[in-house]
Each structure stands twice: as C-alpha cells, then as structure tokens.
Amino acid sequence: MTTPASRCELRAALTPLKPYFLRAAWFSLLAGLLVLAPSVYMLEVYDRVVNSRNHFTLLMLTVAVLGAYALMEVLEWARSEIMRGASAALDAQLGERVFNAIFAARAQRIAGGNAQPLNDFRVVRDFLFSPALLALMEAPIALVMMVLLFLISPVLGWSAVVFALLQVTVAWCNERRTKPPLMQANRSAMEAQQYAQGSLRNAEVVEGMGMLHDMQARWQDLQQTFLSLQAQASRSAGGFQALGKLLQNILGSLLLGLGCWLLLHNQLNGGGGMMIIASILGGRMLAPLVQMVSQWQSVVNVRDAWARLRQLLQAVPARSPGMALPAPLGRLQVEQLMASAPGTQSPILRGIALQLEPGEVLAVVGPSASGKTCLARLLVGLWPASSGKVRLDGADIHAWDKQELGPHLGYLPQGVELLEGTVAENIARFGPVEPAKVEAAARAVGLHAFILGLPGGYDSPLGEDGARLSGGQRQRMALARALYGDPVLVVLDEPNSSLDDAGDAALSQAIRDASTRGTTFVVITHRTSVLGVAHKMLVLRDGRQQAFGPRAEVMATLTQAAQQAAALPAPQPQAA
C-alpha cells in the first residue's frame, strides 16, 4: 500500500523550486514587454524624427531601442540560467532517490530496475529549461497583449480571442493525433534498446552459435517499428505546427486590415499607428501557443517520463532513516518464514525456521526450484517476507539500513557480477580501498598470487563485468568481495559452481578460517565438497523445510530415508 508521501513525492520535489519559477516568470514578463520596443521605436521615428528632422532625437531613440534589445537578451539569458539552476536543484534533491530506487527495484525483481528511469529523470530535469516550458511562462504576456488589443478596439480584441481559441483547438488536435503514436514509439524504442543490451550481454553465445543474423533481424524489426511510429507522429505534429503558424500570420494581417477599416470609420483608438501595433500585438499574443504546438513532442515525452518515474517511486517507497543499531555479532534467526517473489502471490518458501550462532556454518541443499536462492535473498534483506522474520542479532534484517548494515554482510549471488573498475576497487566494494584488507580477502580465496601476476597488480582494470577473467576467477573475485572486511554474516549462493578442485579447496579453507573468527556462513550448494566445513544443514524441497539440524544428524536421516526408499518393492503394473 502506498503512502500519501510516496504518491506525491515527485510533486513535492518541485515545491522547493517555486522561487526559481517565480523569478523566471518575472523575467519572462519583462522580456515580453520589451518585445514591443521595435514597434515603439518605429512609431516614435515616424512621429518625432520624420516631422522634426532632429538627428539628436533619432540618435537617442536608436540608443534606447538598442539598450532595450540588449536588456531583452540579458533577461532571456538570465531566465534560461535560472531554470538551469532549477534543473540542478531538482537533480540534487531527487537524483540519489531515483538511483537508489532503480537498484531496489532490480533487487526486488519489479518493473523499473533498469537504466530507463535515469533517462526519464533526465527528460524531466531537462524539461525545466526547455523551449516548451519557457513558452508556457510567456502566457501572461499573451494576456497583456490581449488587454492592449481590447483597449485599442474591442473588435480587434475579440478577433484575437477567436484566433487564440482556434490555436488552442490546434493544440488539442495535435495532442489527440500525436499522443498514441508517440507513446507507442517510446515503448518500441525502449524495447529495442533493452533487446540490444540483452544481446550484448550474451555476445559470446550469439557470436559462437551463429545467432547474430537472426538477432540483428529481430532488433531491426523493433527499430523499424519505432522509426515508423515516430515518423507518423512527426508528420502529424508538423502539419499542426504549420497550421498554427498559418493562424498566427493570418491574425497579423487580419488585425491590420480590421484596424484600417476601423480607422476609416473613426473607431480606432490612438490613431493610424495603432493599426501596425495591433498587428504586432496579435502575432505576439499567439506566439506562446505556436511555440507550445511546435514543441508538443517534448511535452508528451516529459509526461510519459513523469508517469513512469511516479510509478517507480510508488512501487519502491523511500525508507525513513531508523535508529542506528550496534554492530551485529552474527546471530541469525529465521522465524516461520513465508515468502514469494515481489509482485507475485504464489509462495516460494513456507514455514522456514532455524537459528545460527556466531561462527556457525549452515549448508543449504535441495533440488532445483526448491527455494534456495529465494532464501538467500531473504537472508540478506533483499526481498521482504510475506510473514515471519529474518533477524540478525534480534533486528529485522529487511528493515535495517543497508548503508549501515552493508559492511557487516557478505553476499555472493548465483549470477556473479563484477563492476568496471580495478581489482582493488571491486574487492573493496568501491569504497575506500584499504590495501591490507583487500590483500587479506584475496589471500583468503587464493587469488593473491594471480593478482600480482597481472600487469597492474591490484590496480589492474577488470573491464566490463570482469571480461578479462575466466569464470572461476570471476567467482573467486566475487567471493573475495563478499569476505572483505571480515563481515559477521556471509551468504553464498552456489559459490563453487565455476571452481576447480584448487578453488574448491580454497573456498572451504576460507570458510573454515572466517568461521573461527566468528563469521556466520550460509552456503547454498549442490556440491558435497563444502559440506565438510558445515556445522548445520538445511534441506529444502518444494519450498518447505524437510530437515534441519547438525550436519551429521541430517545426513544420517537422509541416508536412512534413501535406504528405506530403495528397499521398497517396485510398483507392479496393473493388469489391463
């Protein structure tokens, strides 16, 4: 259930930006009024200079209008810089929140756990100084122009109102015609990008098995769908943009003609010069609407990006900072745990209960799809429990601040992921690199000699996802990262799936050494080599706890059950 704060989080982030908007709006108003400077200059030249033939008056008027031009450009520049400042303020206020929400969504396997929200946040942030929003800020100027037209003549004012309504109709039709293809184009673009990223992650398989041509053809289909939808929206938008400019030009000429007609009937306030002023005022009044129509694609894009960001932030509410807790010692309790994957109702684990004291090693075994990986994610607080609790030293591990708890935990997921950076940075979890701790972790998993053989030693770059390492070396590197800093609880999901015999022996020795220093281990494995260092054993089947207890007792129970099953007579086929 979402809270009111989570529902309004994006809107609340805009509230502190009101001073930026107010300053920019005032600057827009002043700059909009200065747009009349050329018209005033023209009238004054005809009225004062032509009649008086005074060169000094012409010079002063020219200097004044040049000053107005310069001031107008300064105001435009200042307005743009103010809104860029608003964009930077929004980034400072919400950027970290969006970044953290993406990782939380990825960890919980819910929508939004990819790079798209970062692109959406960039679209929202850049919209603050976009031409579309700056045109919207000029709307008060349009009202001023309309009032001036009514003062010159109500006929001219109502004519301008009619054309303004026509321009609004054009904007509405533009919205109706371009919104569906633009939304579909955006979805197709995201699908094409995600498909390309997925293909690149599996480049070895794609290239090695000759799948590149078919993969490229499928990506090309997605790309062509995106391009055709974008072209359809652009054609519609271009037509409405041309129509909007046509209305703006017609209004200027119409007001000039109407002004002349009114002048001939002595119904034009201000004299003949007001014909030209009315024409200019009408064009300026429609200018913001024309600009909005021409920039409507950016409006649709920011609206879609806003909706996706709001959905992500609602799905992953910000955690309120809790009271700081003392450093844990490693006592793990699992209390009648029931859990399902986030966003689903089907239970994966049912009624898991166990307890480990500091320094104990638990081996978790079971067939595939028995819930072992789900249990690993719950034990490190990545997934919430449907019911029951996972407690570390009595505190709910899911609610514990991950920034505070992280240094005390080690986690090796089933799919090993290394980040682009140096060996030392990866082992030190991209925090401050403490050479002694980095070397100790590398020695614990038998990597120290290998790392010294690299061209840069511990400063050698690994490349994207550790591309320069073998599968076993990547797994050992991730294991060293999990053991860095002597955490009190380490959860290892299939830590020896890519290790050879030497790596397996190094893993067992690393677990044995760390457990003697008080580290609690939970090791999920299909291989029996790690069982020798385990104190306790948990057997899972179909998400249920089949057996738990001291390793020797659980293995004896499993052996006895297997013998009894083997002794049962085979079922006889029934007669037809």
N, C-alpha and C positions, 0 to 999 in steps of 0.2 A: 504494500500500500504506500503510495507516495504521499509525502507531507506537503502542506502548502508552500513551505520554503523551497522544496525541490521543484514544484510546479512553476514557481516564479523566479527561479534562480537566474535565468538569462535576463529577464526584465529587470530584476533587482540589480544586476551588474551595470545596467545603463543609468540607474538613478544617480550615482556619483558623477556622471558625465554631464549633468544638466548645465553646470557653468560653462562648459565648452560649447554646448549648443546655443546657449543664450548669447554668448559673445559672438559666435559665428553668425547668428541671426541678426544682431545689430549691425555687424559689418556688412552683411548682405543688404540690409535696408539702406545703409549709407551709399554703398556702391551702386545699388539700383537707382537711387535718386540722382547720382552723378551721371547716369546714362543719359539724362536729359540735357547734359552740358552742351553737346553739339547743336541740339535744336535751339537752345537759348542763345548760343553764340551766333547761329545763323540769323535769328530774328534781330538780335542786337546789331549785327553788322548792317543788315538791311535798314533798320530803323534809325540807328545813330550815325554809323560811318558813312553810308551812301548819301544820306541827306546832309550831314555836316561836313563831309570830306575832311575829317580830322584824323590825321595819321596817328597822333598820340592815342586817341581813343581806340583805333584799330590795334595798336601795339598792346595796350593794356588788356583789351578783350582777348587777344591771342594768348598773352601770357596767362590770363586767368583760365582759359579753356585748356591750355597745356598743363597747368597745375592741376586742374580737375582730372585730366586724363591720368596724370602721374599718381594722384591720390587714389583714383579708382583702381589702378593696377596694384598699388600697395595694399589696398583693402582686400582685393581678390586674393593676393598672395598671403596676407595675414589670415584670411578666413580659411584658406586651404591648410596653412600650417597649424591653425587651431584645431581643425578636425583631424589632422595627422597626430596631434598631441592626444586627442580623444581616443584615437585608434591605439596609440601606445599605452594609454591608461587602461583601456579595456584588456589589452594583452597582458599587462602586469596583473590585473585583477583576476582574470579568468583563464589565462593560458595554462598555468600549472594545474588548475582544476580539470580542464579538458584533457590534458596529457595524462593525468592520473586516472581519470575516468576510462580512457581508452584501455589502459593496462588492466584495470579492474574488470572491464567488460571482456577482455581477452581471457583473463584468468577464469572468469565465470562462464565462459563459452556462451555469451549473449551477443546480440547484434550491436555493432559499433566498435568491436575490438579490432580495428584495423586503422590504416592511415587516413581514411576518408574524413573522420571528424576533424582532423588537423586542417584538411583542405576546406572543410565547411567553416571552421573558425576563421581561417584566413579570408574567406569570402565575406563573412560578416564584418570582420575587422576592416577590410579594405573598403567596404561599402560606406564607411563613415566619412571618407573623403572622396567619394565617387561623384561624377557629374550628376547622377540621378538625385542623390540626396542634396547636393548643393543647389540643384534646380528647385527642389521642394522648398528650400529655405527662402527662395525668391518669391514664394506665393504671396507674402504680404505686399511686395512691390506691385504685384498684379492688382491687388485690391486698391492700392493708392492710385494706380493708373486708371482704374475703372471710375473711382470717385472724381478724378480730374476730368474724365470724359463727360460724366454727368454734369459737372459744373460748366463745361463748355456748351453742352446741349444734351437734354435727356434723350433725344433721338439717337445721338451718337452713342450715348451710354447704353441704351437698350440694344442697339445693334451689336455692340461689343459683347454684351451679355449673351445674346443669341449665339454668336460665334464661339464664345467660351463654352457654352453648353454643347455645341457641336464638337468642339475639341475634346471635351470630357467623354462624349459618346465614342469618338475615335479611340480614345484610350481604353474605354470599356471593351469595345470590339477587338482591339489589339490583345487585350488580356484573354478574352474568350477564345480567340483563334490561335494564339501562340502558347498558352499555358500547357495544354495537353502534349503537343509535340516536344516542347522544351523539357517537361518533366520526364517524358519517355527517353529523350535524348540523354539527359543527365544519368538516368538509370543505366542506359546502354553503355555510356562512357565508363561508368563505374564497373560494370560487368566486364567490359573489355580490359580495363586496367587490372582488375583482380585476376582475370584469366591469364593475362600476360605475366603477372607476378608469380602466380602458381606454376606456370610453365618454366619460368626461370629458376624457381627453387628446385625443380626436378630436371634441370638441364642435362645431367648425365644420363638419366633414363631416357629422356626424349631423344637425345643425340645417339645414344648407344643402340637403341631399338628401332631407329629409323622412323620415329613418330613426328619428326619436325614438320614435314609437309602437311600432314593432317591437322596438327596443332595450329600451324600457321593459317590454314584454311578456315578453321573454326574461329580463330581470333579475327580474321579478315571479315567474316560474316558479321560478327559483333560490331566491328569498327564501321562497316558499311551501313549497318542499321543506325548507328549513332550519327554518322555523317548525313544520311538521308533525312532523318528526323530534324537534325539541326538545320539543314538546308530548307526544309519545309517551314520551320519556324522563322528562319531568316527572311524567306520570301514574303511571308505574311507580315512580319514586322516592317520590312522595307516598304511594302505597299502602304501600310498605315502611317509610316513616317512621312512618306511623300504626300499623303493626303493631309496630314497635319500641317506641313509646310505650305501646301496649297491654300489651306484655310487662312493661315497667317498672312500670306501675300494678298489674298482676296480682301481680307479685312482692312489691310492698309489702304488699298486703292478704294475700297468701298467708303471708308471713312473720309477719304479725301474728296470723293465725289459728293457724298452727302453733305460734307462741310461746305462745299461750293454751292450746292443747292440751297442750303440754309442761309448762306451769306447773301445769295441773290434775293432771298425773301426776308432779309434783315432779322434772322432768327439765330444767328451765330454770335455767342458772347465772345468778346475780345477782339473782334476784327478779323481781317483776312488771314493774318498769320496763324490763327488757330486751326485753319484747315490742315496745314502741314503738321502742327503739333498733335492734332487729333490722330492723324495717320501714324505718326511715330508712336504715340501712346498705345494705340490699338495693337501694333506689332509687338511692343514690349510687354503688353498685358498677356498675350498668348505665348510669349517666349518660354516661360517655365513649363507650360503644358506640352509644348512641342518638344522640349528637351526631355521631359519625362517619357513621352511616347518613343523617342529615339533611343532612350536608354532602358526600355522596358525589360529587355532580356536580363540585365543585371538585377532588376527588381525581382523578377521571377527566381533567378538563381539564389539571391540572398534569402528570399522567403523559404525556398526549399532547404537551404543550408540551415536556416534558423530552426525549422521544424525538426530536422534530423538531430541537431545539437540538443534541442529541448528534450527529445525522446531519449537520447543517451543519458543526459543528466538526470532525468526522472528515473531511468532504469538503474542507474548507479548513483544513489544519493551520496552526498559528501558526508564523511564520518566526522562527528563532532569530537574534538580532542578530549580524551578522558584523562583521568588522574594518572600520573606517572606511577608505574609499578616497579618494585625492586627487581633486580636481575634474577631470572629464573635459575633454578638448580637442575632441572631436568626431570622432575617427577611428572609423569604423563598418566592422565586418567581419561578413559573413554566410557561415557555413561549412556547405556542403552541407545546407541547411535542409530538413527534412521536418516537416510539422505537420498536425494535424487539429483540428477543434473539440473543446474539452474535453468528455469524456464520450462521445466517438464514436471509432470506429476507422477510418472512411473518410478517407484522406489528402486534404487540400486543396492543399497545396504539396509539391512533390517536387524535391529537389536544387537549391535556390536558392543561388547563391554569388556574392558581389560584395564590393567594397571601395570605401569613400569616404574621402577625406582631408578634414580640416577645411576648411570653406568651400565644398565642392563641393555642387552641386545635382543630385539624381537625379530624373528624371521617370519614373514607372511608368505604363505604358499597357497596355491589353489589353481584350478583350471582357468583357462581364458574366460573372460566375461563374468568372473565371479565377484568383481567389485574391488579389486586390489588397488588399481590406480585411483578410483574414486576415494578410497580410504586414505591414500597418500595425500590427495588434495585437501581432504578434511583435516588431516593431522597437522598441516602447516597453515591452516586457516584460509585457504584459497576459496573453498566452497562453503556455504552455510549449511548447517544441518537442518533437516525437516523437524526433527525432535532429538532430544538428548544433547549432550555437550562433549566437546573435546577440551580438556583442561590441562594447562601446563602450570604446575605449582598452584593449582586451585583456581586459576583465572581462565576465563573463556578465551581460547586462542584465536577464534574468529574475530572477536571484538577488540583484541589487543592491537594497539597502534603498531602497524607494520614497520614504520620507521624506527620505532623504539625496540621492537622485538627482533627485527631482521638480523642484527649482528649475533644474536644468540641461537639462530636457526641455520641449519644447512639443509639444502634440498637439491636432489638430483632427479629431474623428471625423466620419464621414459624416453621422450624425444630430446636428445641433447642439443642445446642451443648455445653457441658461443657468439659473442658480440665482436664487432670490428674494433680492434684495439691491440695493444701489446699483450704479451703473455702475462706480465705482472699485473696489468690493469684488469684482465679477465679473472685472474685468481683472486685479486683483492676486491672483486665485485665493483670495480670502477670507483671505489672510494680512495681515500689517502693510501698510497702504497707504502706499507711498512715492510722493508726488504726481509727482515728476519722472519716475520710471519709468512710472507709469500714463499720463502725458501723452505720453511718448515712444512707447509702444506704440500709443496711439490715433492719434497723428500718422502713424505708420508705415503704418497701413491707411486713412488718410484719414477718420478719424472725429472728429477734434478739433473741427472747426467745428460738426458736427452736435450733439455732446455739449454744447458751450457754448450752443447754442440751446434746450436742454431747460430746463424751469423751475428745476431744482435743479443744473444743470450735471453735474459728476461725482458729485454726491451724489443724483442723481435715482434713485428706485427703479425697477427694471425690471419688477416684477411677476413672477408665477409663470412660469418658462420664458421670460422676456423677452417677455411677451404684448403689451407696448406697442411693440414694434419690428416692422418688416417682416422678411421672410425674408432679404433681403440685409443689412439692418442687424444682424440676429442673427448672421449668418455673419461679418461684419466684427468684431463684438464678440468672438466666439469666437476669431477669428484674432488679435486684439489680446491676448487672454488667452494664446494659445499663444506669442506673441512677447515677452511681459512678462519683463523682466529679462535679455534677451539670452541665451537658452538656447543650448547648444552643438549640440544636435540637435533638429530640428523635423520632425515627421511630419504631413503634411497630406493628409487623405483627401477628395478632391473639394472643395477649398476654394473653387472658383468656381462651384459648381453653381447658386447663387442670386444671383450678382453680375451687374450690368450692365457695360457697357463701361468706365465710370469705375472701378467696383470691381475689374474685371479688371486694369486698368492699375495701380491702387493695389497690388493683390496682387503683380503682377510686380515693381513697384518696391521693395516691402517685402522680397521675397525677394532681389532683387539687392543692396540695401543691407546686409541682415543677413549675406549670404554674404561680402561684402567684409570684414566684421568677424570672420569665422571661423566662422559658424554653418553647420552641415551640414544640408541640406534633403533630405527625401524627399517628393516631391509626386505623389500619385496623381490622375490626371485623365483625363477623356475629351475635354477641350477643348484645342485646339492653342495657345491664346494663351500658356500658361505655358512651352511648350517652348522659347521664345526665350531664357529665362534659365537653362535646364538645361545643365549640363556633360556629364552622362552620361544614358543612357536604358536602361531595362529594359523588355522586352516579355514579358508573361506570356500563356500560353494553356493552358487546361486544367490550371492549377496548375504548369506547367513553364516553365522559363526558355527562351524562344525566342531572345532576343538580349539582349546586354548589352555596353555599351562607350560610347565617346564618342558624343555625340548625333549628330554629322554622319555617322559611320560607320554607326550603327544605322539612321538614316533612309535612307541610301543603300542599305543592304541591303534594307530593307523596300520601297523604291521599285522596286529591281531585281526582287525577288520578285513584286511586284504586276504588273510589266510582263510577266514571264515567264508568270504565270498568265493574263494577258489574251491573250497570244499563242497559247496552246494552243488547238487546234481543239475546238469544242464536241462532246461525245459524240453519235454518231449513234444514233437509236432502232433497236433490233434488230427484224428482221422477225418477224412472228408465225409 
